Amino acid sequence: MVGFIAGTFAMSLTSGGIGLYPLAIASVYKLYDVPVDVGQAFGWVLWTAQTLLVILAGSISALLLTFVSKKS
């Protein structure tokens, strides 16, 4: 939970959290004796998954919006 809270602040400080998000996750997980490389790798995996989800959901929404607006 602490890692996700730190990630939230990292996302708001930089544009999309690129670069800072994995560092924030790694630094928080280091407090729990998780190696820094594992924390950074996990941070990059989370950042990539969130970014792809936003792109995918935005693309689907844009496509659906064109079909819905044509009907009305």
mmCIF file of the C-alpha atoms, coordinates in Angstrom:
data_MODEL
# 
_entry.id   MODEL 
# 
loop_
_atom_site.group_PDB 
_atom_site.id 
_atom_site.type_symbol 
_atom_site.label_atom_id 
_atom_site.label_alt_id 
_atom_site.label_comp_id 
_atom_site.label_asym_id 
_atom_site.label_entity_id 
_atom_site.label_seq_id 
_atom_site.pdbx_PDB_ins_code 
_atom_site.Cartn_x 
_atom_site.Cartn_y 
_atom_site.Cartn_z 
_atom_site.occupancy 
_atom_site.B_iso_or_equiv 
_atom_site.pdbx_formal_charge 
_atom_site.auth_seq_id 
_atom_site.auth_comp_id 
_atom_site.auth_asym_id 
_atom_site.auth_atom_id 
_atom_site.pdbx_PDB_model_num 
ATOM 1  C CA . MET A 1 1  ? 0.000   0.000  0.000   1.00 0.00 ? 1  MET A CA 1 
ATOM 2  C CA . VAL A 1 2  ? 2.853   2.352  0.824   1.00 0.00 ? 2  VAL A CA 1 
ATOM 3  C CA . GLY A 1 3  ? 4.366   1.736  -2.611  1.00 0.00 ? 3  GLY A CA 1 
ATOM 4  C CA . PHE A 1 4  ? 1.169   2.721  -4.371  1.00 0.00 ? 4  PHE A CA 1 
ATOM 5  C CA . ILE A 1 5  ? 0.883   5.888  -2.289  1.00 0.00 ? 5  ILE A CA 1 
ATOM 6  C CA . ALA A 1 6  ? 4.460   6.848  -3.208  1.00 0.00 ? 6  ALA A CA 1 
ATOM 7  C CA . GLY A 1 7  ? 3.664   6.054  -6.827  1.00 0.00 ? 7  GLY A CA 1 
ATOM 8  C CA . THR A 1 8  ? 0.680   8.378  -6.712  1.00 0.00 ? 8  THR A CA 1 
ATOM 9  C CA . PHE A 1 9  ? 2.882   11.278 -5.648  1.00 0.00 ? 9  PHE A CA 1 
ATOM 10 C CA . ALA A 1 10 ? 5.467   10.370 -8.298  1.00 0.00 ? 10 ALA A CA 1 
ATOM 11 C CA . MET A 1 11 ? 2.782   10.369 -11.000 1.00 0.00 ? 11 MET A CA 1 
ATOM 12 C CA . SER A 1 12 ? 1.581   13.814 -9.975  1.00 0.00 ? 12 SER A CA 1 
ATOM 13 C CA . LEU A 1 13 ? 5.079   15.337 -9.791  1.00 0.00 ? 13 LEU A CA 1 
ATOM 14 C CA . THR A 1 14 ? 6.196   14.359 -13.291 1.00 0.00 ? 14 THR A CA 1 
ATOM 15 C CA . SER A 1 15 ? 4.369   13.995 -16.556 1.00 0.00 ? 15 SER A CA 1 
ATOM 16 C CA . GLY A 1 16 ? 2.906   10.520 -16.289 1.00 0.00 ? 16 GLY A CA 1 
ATOM 17 C CA . GLY A 1 17 ? 5.480   9.532  -13.683 1.00 0.00 ? 17 GLY A CA 1 
ATOM 18 C CA . ILE A 1 18 ? 8.081   8.460  -16.235 1.00 0.00 ? 18 ILE A CA 1 
ATOM 19 C CA . GLY A 1 19 ? 11.392  7.838  -14.526 1.00 0.00 ? 19 GLY A CA 1 
ATOM 20 C CA . LEU A 1 20 ? 10.312  8.953  -11.077 1.00 0.00 ? 20 LEU A CA 1 
ATOM 21 C CA . TYR A 1 21 ? 7.633   6.300  -10.565 1.00 0.00 ? 21 TYR A CA 1 
ATOM 22 C CA . PRO A 1 22 ? 10.017  3.299  -10.602 1.00 0.00 ? 22 PRO A CA 1 
ATOM 23 C CA . LEU A 1 23 ? 12.464  5.150  -8.353  1.00 0.00 ? 23 LEU A CA 1 
ATOM 24 C CA . ALA A 1 24 ? 9.726   5.950  -5.848  1.00 0.00 ? 24 ALA A CA 1 
ATOM 25 C CA . ILE A 1 25 ? 8.531   2.345  -5.819  1.00 0.00 ? 25 ILE A CA 1 
ATOM 26 C CA . ALA A 1 26 ? 12.100  1.056  -5.415  1.00 0.00 ? 26 ALA A CA 1 
ATOM 27 C CA . SER A 1 27 ? 12.886  3.450  -2.569  1.00 0.00 ? 27 SER A CA 1 
ATOM 28 C CA . VAL A 1 28 ? 9.743   2.523  -0.651  1.00 0.00 ? 28 VAL A CA 1 
ATOM 29 C CA . TYR A 1 29 ? 10.275  -1.201 -1.165  1.00 0.00 ? 29 TYR A CA 1 
ATOM 30 C CA . LYS A 1 30 ? 13.865  -0.815 0.006   1.00 0.00 ? 30 LYS A CA 1 
ATOM 31 C CA . LEU A 1 31 ? 12.419  0.002  3.433   1.00 0.00 ? 31 LEU A CA 1 
ATOM 32 C CA . TYR A 1 32 ? 10.996  -3.529 3.418   1.00 0.00 ? 32 TYR A CA 1 
ATOM 33 C CA . ASP A 1 33 ? 14.355  -5.135 2.473   1.00 0.00 ? 33 ASP A CA 1 
ATOM 34 C CA . VAL A 1 34 ? 13.448  -5.652 -1.183  1.00 0.00 ? 34 VAL A CA 1 
ATOM 35 C CA . PRO A 1 35 ? 16.522  -5.260 -3.438  1.00 0.00 ? 35 PRO A CA 1 
ATOM 36 C CA . VAL A 1 36 ? 16.635  -1.982 -5.384  1.00 0.00 ? 36 VAL A CA 1 
ATOM 37 C CA . ASP A 1 37 ? 16.781  -3.684 -8.815  1.00 0.00 ? 37 ASP A CA 1 
ATOM 38 C CA . VAL A 1 38 ? 13.712  -5.759 -8.018  1.00 0.00 ? 38 VAL A CA 1 
ATOM 39 C CA . GLY A 1 39 ? 11.876  -2.656 -6.807  1.00 0.00 ? 39 GLY A CA 1 
ATOM 40 C CA . GLN A 1 40 ? 12.795  -0.712 -9.933  1.00 0.00 ? 40 GLN A CA 1 
ATOM 41 C CA . ALA A 1 41 ? 11.802  -3.599 -12.189 1.00 0.00 ? 41 ALA A CA 1 
ATOM 42 C CA . PHE A 1 42 ? 8.462   -3.861 -10.412 1.00 0.00 ? 42 PHE A CA 1 
ATOM 43 C CA . GLY A 1 43 ? 8.021   -0.101 -10.722 1.00 0.00 ? 43 GLY A CA 1 
ATOM 44 C CA . TRP A 1 44 ? 8.683   -0.222 -14.470 1.00 0.00 ? 44 TRP A CA 1 
ATOM 45 C CA . VAL A 1 45 ? 6.239   -3.114 -14.892 1.00 0.00 ? 45 VAL A CA 1 
ATOM 46 C CA . LEU A 1 46 ? 3.543   -1.214 -12.988 1.00 0.00 ? 46 LEU A CA 1 
ATOM 47 C CA . TRP A 1 47 ? 4.206   2.033  -14.889 1.00 0.00 ? 47 TRP A CA 1 
ATOM 48 C CA . THR A 1 48 ? 4.092   0.241  -18.250 1.00 0.00 ? 48 THR A CA 1 
ATOM 49 C CA . ALA A 1 49 ? 0.876   -1.587 -17.386 1.00 0.00 ? 49 ALA A CA 1 
ATOM 50 C CA . GLN A 1 50 ? -0.833  1.620  -16.222 1.00 0.00 ? 50 GLN A CA 1 
ATOM 51 C CA . THR A 1 51 ? 0.277   3.562  -19.283 1.00 0.00 ? 51 THR A CA 1 
ATOM 52 C CA . LEU A 1 52 ? -0.872  0.839  -21.676 1.00 0.00 ? 52 LEU A CA 1 
ATOM 53 C CA . LEU A 1 53 ? -4.203  0.632  -19.868 1.00 0.00 ? 53 LEU A CA 1 
ATOM 54 C CA . VAL A 1 54 ? -4.748  4.381  -20.245 1.00 0.00 ? 54 VAL A CA 1 
ATOM 55 C CA . ILE A 1 55 ? -3.839  4.250  -23.950 1.00 0.00 ? 55 ILE A CA 1 
ATOM 56 C CA . LEU A 1 56 ? -6.052  1.214  -24.583 1.00 0.00 ? 56 LEU A CA 1 
ATOM 57 C CA . ALA A 1 57 ? -9.035  2.542  -22.639 1.00 0.00 ? 57 ALA A CA 1 
ATOM 58 C CA . GLY A 1 58 ? -8.684  5.962  -24.269 1.00 0.00 ? 58 GLY A CA 1 
ATOM 59 C CA . SER A 1 59 ? -8.569  4.441  -27.742 1.00 0.00 ? 59 SER A CA 1 
ATOM 60 C CA . ILE A 1 60 ? -11.634 2.298  -27.081 1.00 0.00 ? 60 ILE A CA 1 
ATOM 61 C CA . SER A 1 61 ? -13.479 5.305  -25.658 1.00 0.00 ? 61 SER A CA 1 
ATOM 62 C CA . ALA A 1 62 ? -12.600 7.435  -28.691 1.00 0.00 ? 62 ALA A CA 1 
ATOM 63 C CA . LEU A 1 63 ? -13.854 4.722  -31.042 1.00 0.00 ? 63 LEU A CA 1 
ATOM 64 C CA . LEU A 1 64 ? -17.066 4.225  -29.079 1.00 0.00 ? 64 LEU A CA 1 
ATOM 65 C CA . LEU A 1 65 ? -17.649 7.960  -28.961 1.00 0.00 ? 65 LEU A CA 1 
ATOM 66 C CA . THR A 1 66 ? -17.624 8.185  -32.743 1.00 0.00 ? 66 THR A CA 1 
ATOM 67 C CA . PHE A 1 67 ? -20.229 5.427  -33.040 1.00 0.00 ? 67 PHE A CA 1 
ATOM 68 C CA . VAL A 1 68 ? -22.451 6.844  -30.294 1.00 0.00 ? 68 VAL A CA 1 
ATOM 69 C CA . SER A 1 69 ? -22.339 10.391 -31.696 1.00 0.00 ? 69 SER A CA 1 
ATOM 70 C CA . LYS A 1 70 ? -23.309 9.162  -35.201 1.00 0.00 ? 70 LYS A CA 1 
ATOM 71 C CA . LYS A 1 71 ? -26.479 7.546  -33.839 1.00 0.00 ? 71 LYS A CA 1 
ATOM 72 C CA . SER A 1 72 ? -27.734 10.670 -32.089 1.00 0.00 ? 72 SER A CA 1 
# 
